[in-house]
Amino acid sequence: MPSNGSYSHDIRAVVFDWRGTLVSELSPQQWTREALRRTGRRHDDDAASALLREIRAAAGQPNRLQSPQGNTSAARHRETFYAVFADAGLDADLAEELFEVDSDPAYNHFAVDAAATLTALSESGYKIGVLSNIHFDIRPCFAEARLLDSIETFVLSNEHGIQKPDPAIFRLALAELGTSAEQTLMVGDRPSRDGAAVEVGMPTLLVPSLTDPRRRQLHLVTNAIGGGLRPLAREQSAAV
């Protein structure tokens, strides 16, 4: 969806992806470097790249770490990752640190403009949902950032046994928000996952994957629904 399109007369809700959209995420090489550092091992670029090559070779094609079932439960996520680590011949300490870094939200920082964007949307009457392929509860992250009250619903793959790009998880988000597909903007960073929202009729905005939380790009969301946010009539938003 073009970022300069105006949907202000139609949109009643916005659904955000979490990692790479509202919060930054580690690059694959940052992931392996941090795991090596935490185990007290050499963790320069060469060491991190070498470990990443070993993991990718073990993960195969299609990449098992990106399995369409890998985030449908915490247990399945752990099983998938540890199977790849075992096939890569990694020792237990390194495998554990790789998993812990992947599972630690302390490495995911809210975008510098996330709070202002979520607050502006909420105060203008838009319902906000968060839809994430994730194996742990991210609500505490929003609570810590004092953003929990802005979110109408969280639809997390591990809690429902389905994950993007399955159309069912987008329909679940719509049901929880009480809005129709055409009234609900999906915002994410991965065409292969978040982009699948178009299959259920949701207008979709894809933003560059956020690796630096200092980068401002969530104005693309407000631009897409009409630039400057204007308050929805409360009776309108309550009716959908």
C-alpha positions in Angstrom: 0.0 0.0 0.0 1.5 3.4 -0.9 2.6 5.3 2.2 1.0 8.5 0.9 -2.4 7.0 0.4 -5.3 8.4 2.5 -7.6 6.0 4.3 -8.9 8.4 7.0 -12.5 8.0 6.0 -12.4 4.2 6.1 -9.9 3.0 8.7 -11.2 2.4 12.2 -8.3 0.2 13.6 -4.6 -0.4 13.1 -2.9 -3.7 13.7 0.9 -3.6 14.3 3.5 -6.3 14.0 5.9 -6.2 16.9 9.5 -7.0 16.1 10.9 -5.0 13.3 7.9 -2.7 13.3 7.2 -1.2 16.8 10.5 -2.4 18.3 14.0 -3.0 16.9 15.3 -6.5 16.4 18.8 -7.8 16.3 20.3 -8.8 12.9 21.2 -12.4 12.6 24.9 -11.5 13.0 24.1 -9.4 16.1 22.3 -12.4 17.5 25.2 -14.8 17.1 27.7 -12.2 18.3 25.8 -11.5 21.5 25.4 -15.2 22.2 29.2 -15.7 21.8 29.9 -12.7 24.0 27.6 -14.1 26.8 29.5 -17.4 26.8 32.8 -15.5 27.1 34.0 -16.5 23.7 35.6 -14.6 20.8 32.8 -12.5 19.3 34.2 -10.4 16.6 32.6 -10.1 13.1 34.5 -13.2 11.8 33.5 -15.4 14.7 29.8 -14.2 14.6 29.7 -14.8 10.8 31.2 -18.2 11.1 28.7 -19.3 13.7 25.9 -17.9 11.6 27.0 -19.9 8.6 27.0 -23.1 10.7 23.5 -22.4 12.0 22.2 -21.6 8.5 23.7 -24.7 7.0 22.1 -26.8 9.7 18.7 -25.0 9.3 18.6 -26.0 5.7 16.2 -24.8 2.9 13.5 -24.0 3.7 15.0 -22.6 6.8 13.7 -24.5 9.8 14.2 -21.5 12.1 11.5 -19.7 10.0 9.1 -22.7 10.0 5.4 -21.8 9.5 4.8 -23.7 12.8 7.8 -22.6 14.7 6.1 -19.9 16.8 2.8 -21.7 17.3 3.8 -22.6 20.9 6.7 -21.9 23.2 7.5 -25.6 23.3 7.6 -26.0 19.5 9.8 -22.9 19.2 12.3 -24.3 21.6 12.2 -27.7 20.0 12.8 -26.3 16.6 15.7 -24.1 17.6 17.4 -26.8 19.7 17.1 -29.3 16.8 18.9 -26.9 14.5 21.6 -26.2 17.1 22.2 -29.9 17.7 22.5 -30.5 13.9 25.0 -27.6 13.8 27.1 -29.4 16.5 26.8 -26.6 19.0 27.6 -27.2 22.6 24.9 -26.9 25.3 26.2 -23.5 26.7 26.2 -21.8 23.3 22.9 -23.3 22.3 21.3 -22.0 25.5 22.7 -18.5 25.0 21.5 -18.4 21.4 18.0 -19.3 22.6 18.1 -16.9 25.5 19.1 -13.9 23.3 16.4 -14.8 20.8 13.8 -14.9 23.7 14.9 -11.8 25.6 12.8 -8.7 24.9 15.5 -6.6 26.4 17.2 -6.7 23.0 14.1 -5.2 21.4 13.7 -1.5 21.9 10.6 0.5 21.1 11.1 2.9 18.2 11.7 6.4 19.3 8.3 7.4 17.7 6.3 4.4 18.8 4.8 6.0 21.9 3.8 9.2 20.2 2.2 7.2 17.3 0.3 4.8 19.5 -0.9 7.6 21.7 -2.0 9.7 18.8 -3.9 6.9 17.2 -5.6 5.9 20.5 -6.6 9.5 21.4 -8.0 9.9 17.9 -10.3 7.0 18.4 -8.6 4.3 16.5 -8.5 0.8 17.9 -5.0 -0.7 18.1 -4.0 -4.3 17.9 -0.7 -6.1 18.1 -0.3 -9.2 16.0 3.0 -11.1 16.4 4.6 -14.4 15.6 6.2 -14.8 19.0 6.8 -17.6 21.5 6.5 -15.5 24.7 4.1 -12.9 26.2 5.1 -9.4 25.1 2.5 -7.5 27.2 5.0 -6.8 30.0 7.1 -4.9 27.4 4.2 -2.6 26.7 3.4 -2.2 30.4 7.0 -1.3 31.2 6.9 1.3 28.4 3.5 2.6 29.7 1.8 1.7 26.4 -0.4 -1.1 27.5 -3.5 1.0 27.8 -3.2 2.1 24.2 -3.6 -1.5 22.9 -7.1 -3.0 22.4 -5.9 -6.5 21.9 -2.8 -8.7 21.5 -3.0 -11.6 19.1 0.1 -13.7 19.8 0.9 -16.8 17.8 1.9 -19.0 20.7 -1.4 -18.3 22.5 -3.5 -19.4 19.5 -1.5 -22.1 17.8 -1.5 -20.3 14.5 0.9 -17.7 13.0 1.3 -15.3 10.1 1.0 -15.8 7.1 -2.0 -18.0 8.0 -5.1 -16.0 7.1 -6.8 -17.3 10.2 -4.7 -15.2 12.6 -5.6 -12.0 10.7 -9.2 -12.9 10.9 -8.8 -13.6 14.7 -7.4 -10.1 15.1 -10.3 -8.6 13.2 -12.8 -10.5 15.4 -11.1 -9.3 18.6 -11.1 -5.7 17.4 -14.7 -5.9 16.1 -13.8 -4.3 12.8 -14.0 -5.4 9.2 -11.0 -6.1 7.0 -11.4 -3.0 4.9 -11.6 -0.9 8.1 -8.3 -2.3 9.5 -4.8 -1.3 8.5 -2.1 -3.9 8.9 1.4 -2.5 9.5 4.5 -4.7 9.4 7.9 -5.2 7.9 7.8 -8.7 6.3 6.1 -9.1 3.0 6.0 -12.9 3.4 4.2 -12.7 6.7 2.6 -9.3 7.3 1.9 -8.9 3.7 -0.5 -11.9 3.8 -3.1 -9.6 5.4 -4.1 -8.5 1.9 -5.5 -12.0 1.4 -8.2 -11.3 3.9 -8.9 -7.8 2.5 -6.9 -5.7 4.9 -5.1 -2.6 3.5 -1.5 -3.2 4.3 1.5 -0.9 4.9 5.0 -2.5 4.9 7.8 -0.5 6.5 11.5 -1.1 6.4 12.5 -3.6 9.1 13.6 -1.6 12.2 17.1 -2.3 13.3 17.9 1.1 14.9 15.2 2.3 17.3 16.3 5.9 16.7 15.0 5.8 13.2 11.7 7.5 12.8 9.3 5.9 10.3 6.0 5.4 12.0 4.8 8.7 10.5 4.2 6.5 7.5 1.2 5.1 9.4 -0.4 8.4 10.1 0.3 9.5 6.5 -1.5 6.4 5.3 -4.6 7.1 7.2 -4.7 10.8 6.3 -1.6 12.6 7.5 -2.6 14.6 10.5 -4.9 12.4 12.7 -8.3 13.7 13.1 -10.5 12.4 16.0 -13.1 9.8 15.0 -16.6 10.3 16.3 -16.8 8.2 19.4 -20.2 6.8 18.4 -18.7 5.8 15.0 -15.8 3.9 16.6 -18.1 2.3 19.1 -20.4 1.1 16.3 -17.9 -1.0 14.4 
